[in-house]
Amino acid sequence: MFQQITILGPGLLGASLAMAVKERGLATRVVTWSRRPESRAKCLNQSWCDAVLDTPEQAVVGSDLVVICTPVQTIVPLLVQIRPALATDALITDVGSTKSLICREARSALEGHSATFLGAHPMAGSEQAGMEHAQSDLFEKAACMLTPLDQASSAAIVKLSAFWETLGMTVSIVSPEKHDEIVAHVSHLPHLLASTLCGYLATQDDTWRTLAGGGLRDTTRVASGDPQLWKQILEQNSDEVLRAIEGFEQQLHHLKTALLNQNSLGIVAQLERGKTFRDQL
């Protein structure tokens, strides 16, 4: 599919992507760069990496696909940094969890350059971080959203869609704004609920955690995510996250009212609605 793919930020997603690309033969050459010297040293010993460069500018030279896999606040600054070294026909994408701000700032950053930025968000990952947890099948049977702006290149959309589909993903095309609304509800809100629940239980008797069953672990798994990374995500998507919180608060209020009023039908109706949704996931 590509002669050379550059992955900037070979953490869990970046390293998993490199593994998957190599395993499926999607690129002749995979080049990586990491901000930390120790991470670059680790990459040197990986079979999925053909070259490790000391700067992002060096890493993107000659690449026809560049994937930025860094925290959301660093995506656009990194794009600005690599712009002078990008090939004229390069396709640049990312894996960020927010899109509206990133896509618009990326367009401004590349104004006057013939390279193309097309936002992407593979809905795959883990509460774990780092290339040591990477796996080549991370993207299989998962969803991926592409977020082109108006007048985006149809050729770029087709090419990037085919790339993620070849990795086993189901691709949807949505606007950056619609993406941020969706993930606020299906990703960001669940993380906040899990984290808030853990924070609340942390104020209770310490011995309770030893008595919990698998349900608590399943419900709160994502709360183990990096707080600093999640802070960036929540700040960039704060408007949509606040709307999602308000909607959830209404549902919780309905359940609380049903309990106060001993409204058995109302309680069962809400529990059944939740079960139906979960069973269809």
Stockholm file with secondary structure:
# STOCKHOLM 1.0

chainA/1-281         MFQQITILGPGLLGASLAMAVKERGLATRVVTWSRRPESRAKCLNQSWCDAVLDTPEQAVVGSDLVVICTPVQTIVPLLVQIRPALATDALITDVGSTKSLICREARSALEGHSATFLGAHPMAGSEQAGMEHAQSDLFEKAACMLTPLDQASSAAIVKLSAFWETLGMTVSIVSPEKHDEIVAHVSHLPHLLASTLCGYLATQDDTWRTLAGGGLRDTTRVASGDPQLWKQILEQNSDEVLRAIEGFEQQLHHLKTALLNQNSLGIVAQLERGKTFRDQL
#=GR chainA/1-281 SS CEEEEEEECCSHHHHHHHHHHHHHTCEEEEEEECSSHHHHHHHTTCTTCSEECSSHHHHHTTCSEEEECSCHHHHHHHHHHHGGGSCTTCEEEECCSCCHHHHHHHHHHTTTCSCEECEEEECCCCSCCSGGGCCTTTTTTCEEEEECCTTCCHHHHHHHHHHHHHTTCEEEECCHHHHHHHHIIIIIHHHHHHHHHHHHHTTSCGGGGGGCCHHHHHHHGGGGSCHHHHHHHHHHTHHHHHHHHHHHHHHHHHHHHHHHTTCHHHHHHHHHHHHHHHHTC
#=GC SS_cons         CEEEEEEECCSHHHHHHHHHHHHHTCEEEEEEECSSHHHHHHHTTCTTCSEECSSHHHHHTTCSEEEECSCHHHHHHHHHHHGGGSCTTCEEEECCSCCHHHHHHHHHHTTTCSCEECEEEECCCCSCCSGGGCCTTTTTTCEEEEECCTTCCHHHHHHHHHHHHHTTCEEEECCHHHHHHHHIIIIIHHHHHHHHHHHHHTTSCGGGGGGCCHHHHHHHGGGGSCHHHHHHHHHHTHHHHHHHHHHHHHHHHHHHHHHHTTCHHHHHHHHHHHHHHHHTC
//
